Amino acid sequence: MDSYNSPTTKPLFRGTQIVWYICALLEIILAFRFFLRLAGANAGAGFTDFIYAISWPFAQPFIAVFQPTVVAGKVFEWTTLLAMVVYLLIAWGIVSLFTMSKTVSTPEAAAKLDEK
């Protein structure tokens, strides 16, 4: 049985799609947070408040890592950028683990080892 027709291929593919989709949503939310803070957006505005509220649980673990740079009411939030990088690396690691569990044939494994 070749690895393309393995019964585990489709679930692994779906799993990687789900991980990248969740990562993309998280990255977009954090990017909105970063740019709203950078632009000095009104925190009382509905959209701004919504973005800050849903992004807080994901940004909060990183808040104390760096001090934000504040100039004339505009905030360059280094910690949000750090959060974005960390979540991207976590998603990449999960997808890599999924990929390692993919069924491979002996010739395919030998070819990959020869490449290394």
MARBA-3410 file (N, C-alpha, C, O; in Angstrom, 1 decimal):
116
0.9,-1.2,0.0,0.0,0.0,0.0,0.9,1.2,0.0,1.8,1.4,0.9 ~ 0.7,2.1,-1.0,1.5,3.4,-0.9,0.9,4.3,0.1,-0.2,4.2,0.5 ~ 1.8,5.3,0.5,1.4,6.2,1.6,0.3,7.2,1.1,-0.4,7.8,2.0 ~ 0.1,7.4,-0.2,-1.0,8.3,-0.6,-2.4,7.7,-0.4,-3.4,8.4,-0.3 ~ -2.5,6.4,-0.4,-3.8,5.7,-0.2,-4.0,5.1,1.2,-4.9,4.4,1.4
-3.1,5.5,2.1,-3.2,5.0,3.5,-4.5,5.6,4.1,-4.9,6.7,3.8 ~ -5.1,4.8,5.0,-6.3,5.3,5.6,-6.0,6.5,6.6,-7.0,7.2,7.0 ~ -4.8,6.7,6.9,-4.5,7.8,7.8,-4.2,9.1,7.1,-4.1,10.2,7.7 ~ -4.0,9.1,5.8,-3.6,10.3,5.0,-4.7,11.4,5.1,-4.3,12.5,5.4 ~ -5.9,11.1,4.8,-6.9,12.1,4.8,-7.2,12.7,6.2,-7.2,13.9,6.3
-7.2,11.9,7.3,-7.4,12.6,8.6,-6.2,13.4,9.0,-6.3,14.5,9.6 ~ -5.0,13.0,8.6,-3.8,13.8,8.9,-3.9,15.2,8.1,-3.5,16.2,8.6 ~ -4.3,15.1,6.8,-4.5,16.3,6.0,-5.5,17.2,6.6,-5.2,18.4,6.7 ~ -6.6,16.7,7.1,-7.7,17.5,7.7,-7.1,18.1,9.0,-7.4,19.3,9.3 ~ -6.4,17.3,9.8,-5.8,17.8,11.0,-4.9,19.0,10.8,-4.9,20.0,11.5
-4.0,18.9,9.8,-3.1,20.0,9.5,-3.9,21.2,9.0,-3.5,22.3,9.3 ~ -5.0,21.0,8.2,-5.8,22.1,7.8,-6.4,22.8,9.0,-6.5,24.0,9.0 ~ -6.9,22.1,9.9,-7.6,22.6,11.1,-6.6,23.4,11.9,-6.9,24.5,12.4 ~ -5.4,22.9,12.1,-4.3,23.6,12.9,-4.0,24.9,12.2,-3.9,25.9,12.9 ~ -3.7,24.9,10.9,-3.4,26.1,10.2,-4.5,27.1,10.2,-4.3,28.3,10.2
-5.8,26.6,10.1,-6.9,27.5,10.1,-7.0,28.2,11.5,-7.2,29.5,11.5 ~ -6.9,27.5,12.6,-6.9,28.1,13.9,-5.8,29.1,14.1,-6.0,30.1,14.6 ~ -4.6,28.7,13.6,-3.4,29.6,13.7,-3.7,30.8,13.0,-3.4,31.9,13.5 ~ -4.2,30.8,11.8,-4.5,32.0,10.9,-5.5,32.9,11.6,-5.3,34.1,11.7 ~ -6.5,32.3,12.2,-7.5,33.1,12.9,-6.9,33.8,14.1,-7.1,35.0,14.3
-6.1,33.1,14.8,-5.4,33.7,16.0,-4.4,34.8,15.6,-4.4,35.9,16.2 ~ -3.7,34.5,14.5,-2.7,35.5,14.0,-3.5,36.8,13.5,-3.0,37.9,13.8 ~ -4.6,36.7,12.9,-5.4,37.8,12.4,-5.9,38.6,13.6,-5.8,39.8,13.6 ~ -6.4,37.9,14.6,-6.9,38.6,15.8,-5.8,39.4,16.5,-6.0,40.5,16.9 ~ -4.7,38.7,16.7,-3.5,39.4,17.3,-3.0,40.5,16.4,-2.5,41.6,17.0
-3.0,40.4,15.1,-2.6,41.5,14.2,-3.5,42.7,14.4,-3.1,43.8,14.4 ~ -4.8,42.4,14.4,-5.8,43.5,14.7,-5.4,44.2,16.0,-5.4,45.5,16.0 ~ -5.2,43.5,17.0,-4.8,44.0,18.3,-3.6,44.9,18.2,-3.6,46.1,18.7 ~ -2.6,44.4,17.6,-1.3,45.1,17.4,-1.6,46.5,16.7,-1.1,47.5,17.2 ~ -2.3,46.4,15.6,-2.5,47.6,14.8,-3.4,48.6,15.4,-3.3,49.8,15.3
-4.4,48.1,16.1,-5.3,49.0,16.8,-4.6,49.8,18.0,-4.8,51.0,18.1 ~ -3.8,49.0,18.7,-2.9,49.7,19.8,-2.0,50.7,19.1,-1.8,51.7,19.7 ~ -1.3,50.3,18.0,-0.4,51.1,17.4,-1.0,52.4,16.9,-0.4,53.5,16.9 ~ -2.2,52.3,16.4,-2.9,53.5,15.8,-3.6,54.3,16.9,-4.1,55.4,16.6 ~ -3.5,53.9,18.1,-4.2,54.6,19.2,-5.7,54.6,19.1,-6.4,55.6,19.5
-6.2,53.4,18.7,-7.7,53.3,18.6,-8.4,53.5,19.9,-7.9,53.2,21.0 ~ -9.6,54.1,19.8,-10.5,54.3,21.0,-10.9,53.0,21.6,-11.6,52.2,20.9 ~ -10.4,52.7,22.8,-10.7,51.4,23.5,-12.2,51.3,23.8,-12.7,50.2,24.0 ~ -12.9,52.4,23.8,-14.4,52.4,24.1,-15.2,52.0,22.9,-16.4,51.7,23.0 ~ -14.6,52.0,21.7,-15.4,51.7,20.5,-15.7,50.2,20.5,-14.9,49.4,20.9
-16.8,49.9,20.0,-17.3,48.5,20.0,-16.3,47.5,19.4,-16.0,46.5,20.0 ~ -15.9,47.8,18.2,-15.0,46.9,17.5,-13.6,46.7,18.2,-13.1,45.6,18.4 ~ -13.1,47.8,18.7,-11.8,47.8,19.4,-12.0,47.0,20.7,-11.1,46.2,21.0 ~ -13.0,47.3,21.4,-13.3,46.6,22.7,-13.4,45.1,22.4,-12.9,44.3,23.2 ~ -14.1,44.7,21.3,-14.3,43.3,21.0,-12.9,42.6,20.7,-12.7,41.6,21.2
-12.1,43.3,19.9,-10.8,42.7,19.5,-9.9,42.6,20.8,-9.3,41.6,20.9 ~ -9.9,43.6,21.6,-9.1,43.6,22.8,-9.6,42.4,23.7,-8.8,41.7,24.4 ~ -10.9,42.2,23.8,-11.5,41.2,24.7,-11.1,39.8,24.2,-10.8,38.9,25.0 ~ -11.3,39.6,22.9,-11.0,38.2,22.4,-9.5,37.9,22.3,-9.1,36.8,22.3 ~ -8.7,39.0,22.1,-7.3,38.7,22.0,-6.6,38.7,23.4,-5.5,38.1,23.5
-7.2,39.2,24.4,-6.5,39.2,25.7,-6.1,37.9,26.2,-4.9,37.8,26.7 ~ -6.9,36.8,26.2,-6.4,35.5,26.7,-5.2,35.0,26.0,-4.4,34.2,26.6 ~ -5.0,35.4,24.7,-3.9,34.9,24.0,-2.6,35.8,24.1,-1.5,35.3,24.0 ~ -2.9,37.1,24.4,-1.8,38.0,24.5,-1.3,38.0,26.0,-0.1,38.3,26.3 ~ -2.2,37.8,26.9,-1.9,37.9,28.4,-0.7,37.2,28.9,0.1,37.7,29.6
-0.4,35.9,28.4,0.8,35.2,28.9,2.1,35.9,28.6,3.1,35.6,29.2 ~ 2.1,36.8,27.6,3.3,37.5,27.2,3.4,38.9,27.6,4.5,39.5,27.4 ~ 2.4,39.4,28.3,2.3,40.9,28.6,3.5,41.3,29.4,4.0,42.5,29.2 ~ 4.0,40.6,30.3,5.1,41.0,31.2,6.5,40.8,30.6,7.5,41.2,31.2 ~ 6.6,40.2,29.4,7.9,39.9,28.8,8.7,41.2,28.4,9.8,41.3,28.8
8.0,42.1,27.7,8.6,43.4,27.3,7.7,44.5,27.8,6.5,44.4,27.9 ~ 8.3,45.7,28.0,7.5,46.9,28.2,7.1,47.4,26.9,7.8,47.5,25.9 ~ 5.8,47.9,26.8,5.3,48.5,25.5,6.0,49.8,25.3,6.3,50.5,26.3 ~ 6.2,50.2,24.1,6.7,51.5,23.7,5.5,52.4,23.5,4.7,52.1,22.6 ~ 5.5,53.5,24.2,4.3,54.4,24.1,4.8,55.8,23.7,5.7,56.3,24.3
4.3,56.3,22.6,4.6,57.6,22.0,3.3,58.3,21.7,2.6,57.8,20.8 ~ 3.0,59.4,22.3,1.8,60.2,22.0,0.5,59.4,22.0,-0.3,59.5,21.1 ~ 0.4,58.5,23.0,-0.8,57.7,23.1,-0.9,56.5,22.2,-1.9,55.7,22.2 ~ 0.1,56.3,21.4,0.2,55.1,20.5,1.1,54.1,21.1,2.2,54.4,21.6 ~ 0.7,52.8,21.1,1.4,51.8,21.8,1.9,50.8,20.8,1.2,50.2,20.0
3.3,50.6,20.8,3.9,49.5,20.1,4.0,48.4,21.0,4.9,48.4,21.9 ~ 3.2,47.4,20.9,3.1,46.3,21.8,4.0,45.1,21.4,3.5,44.3,20.6 ~ 5.2,45.1,21.8,6.1,44.1,21.5,5.6,42.7,21.8,5.9,41.7,21.1 ~ 4.9,42.6,23.0,4.4,41.3,23.4,3.4,40.7,22.5,3.4,39.4,22.4 ~ 2.6,41.5,21.8,1.7,40.9,20.8,2.5,40.3,19.7,2.1,39.2,19.2
3.5,41.0,19.2,4.4,40.4,18.2,5.0,39.1,18.6,5.1,38.1,17.9 ~ 5.5,39.1,19.9,6.0,37.8,20.4,5.0,36.7,20.5,5.3,35.6,20.1 ~ 3.8,37.0,20.9,2.7,36.0,20.9,2.4,35.5,19.5,2.3,34.3,19.4 ~ 2.4,36.3,18.5,2.2,35.9,17.2,3.3,34.9,16.7,3.0,33.9,16.1 ~ 4.5,35.2,17.0,5.6,34.3,16.7,5.5,33.0,17.4,5.7,31.9,16.8
5.2,33.0,18.7,5.1,31.8,19.5,4.0,30.9,19.0,4.2,29.7,18.9 ~ 2.8,31.5,18.8,1.7,30.7,18.3,1.9,30.1,16.9,1.5,29.0,16.6 ~ 2.6,30.8,16.1,3.0,30.3,14.7,4.0,29.1,14.9,3.8,28.1,14.2 ~ 4.9,29.2,15.8,5.9,28.1,16.0,5.2,26.9,16.6,5.5,25.8,16.2 ~ 4.2,27.1,17.5,3.5,26.0,18.1,2.7,25.3,17.0,2.7,24.1,16.9
2.0,26.1,16.1,1.2,25.5,15.0,2.2,24.7,14.1,1.8,23.5,13.7 ~ 3.3,25.2,13.8,4.3,24.5,12.9,4.7,23.2,13.6,4.8,22.2,12.9 ~ 5.0,23.3,14.9,5.4,22.1,15.6,4.3,21.0,15.6,4.6,19.8,15.4 ~ 3.1,21.4,15.8,1.9,20.4,15.8,1.8,19.8,14.4,1.7,18.6,14.3 ~ 1.9,20.6,13.4,1.7,20.1,12.0,2.9,19.2,11.7,2.7,18.1,11.0
4.1,19.5,12.2,5.3,18.6,12.0,5.1,17.3,12.7,5.4,16.2,12.1 ~ 4.5,17.3,13.9,4.2,16.0,14.5,3.2,15.2,13.8,3.3,14.0,13.6 ~ 2.1,15.9,13.2,1.2,15.2,12.4,1.8,14.5,11.2,1.6,13.4,10.9 ~ 2.7,15.3,10.6,3.4,14.8,9.4,4.3,13.6,9.7,4.4,12.7,8.9 ~ 4.9,13.6,10.8,5.8,12.5,11.2,5.0,11.2,11.4,5.6,10.1,11.3
3.7,11.3,11.8,3.0,10.1,12.0,2.4,9.6,10.7,1.7,8.5,10.8 ~ 2.6,10.2,9.6,2.1,9.7,8.3,2.7,8.4,7.9,3.9,8.2,8.1 ~ 1.9,7.5,7.4,2.5,6.2,6.9,3.3,6.5,5.7,3.0,7.2,4.8 ~ 4.5,5.8,5.7,5.4,5.9,4.5,5.8,4.5,4.1,5.9,3.6,4.9 ~ 6.0,4.4,2.8,6.5,3.1,2.3,8.0,3.0,2.5,8.7,4.0,2.7
8.6,1.8,2.4,10.0,1.6,2.6,10.8,2.4,1.5,11.8,3.1,1.8 ~ 10.4,2.3,0.2,11.1,3.1,-0.8,11.1,4.6,-0.5,12.0,5.4,-0.7 ~ 9.9,5.1,-0.1,9.8,6.5,0.2,10.7,6.9,1.3,11.3,8.0,1.3 ~ 10.7,6.1,2.4,11.5,6.4,3.5,13.0,6.4,3.1,13.8,7.3,3.5 ~ 13.4,5.4,2.3,14.8,5.4,1.9,15.2,6.6,1.0,16.3,7.1,1.2
14.3,7.0,0.2,14.5,8.2,-0.7,14.7,9.5,0.2,15.6,10.3,0.0 ~ 13.9,9.6,1.2,13.9,10.8,2.1,15.2,10.7,2.9,15.9,11.8,3.1 ~ 15.6,9.5,3.4,16.9,9.4,4.1,18.1,9.7,3.2,19.1,10.3,3.7 ~ 18.0,9.3,2.0,19.1,9.6,1.0,19.3,11.1,0.8,20.4,11.6,0.6 ~ 18.1,11.8,0.8,18.1,13.3,0.7,18.9,14.0,1.8,19.6,15.0,1.6
18.8,13.4,3.0,19.4,14.0,4.2,20.9,13.7,4.2,21.6,14.1,5.1
END
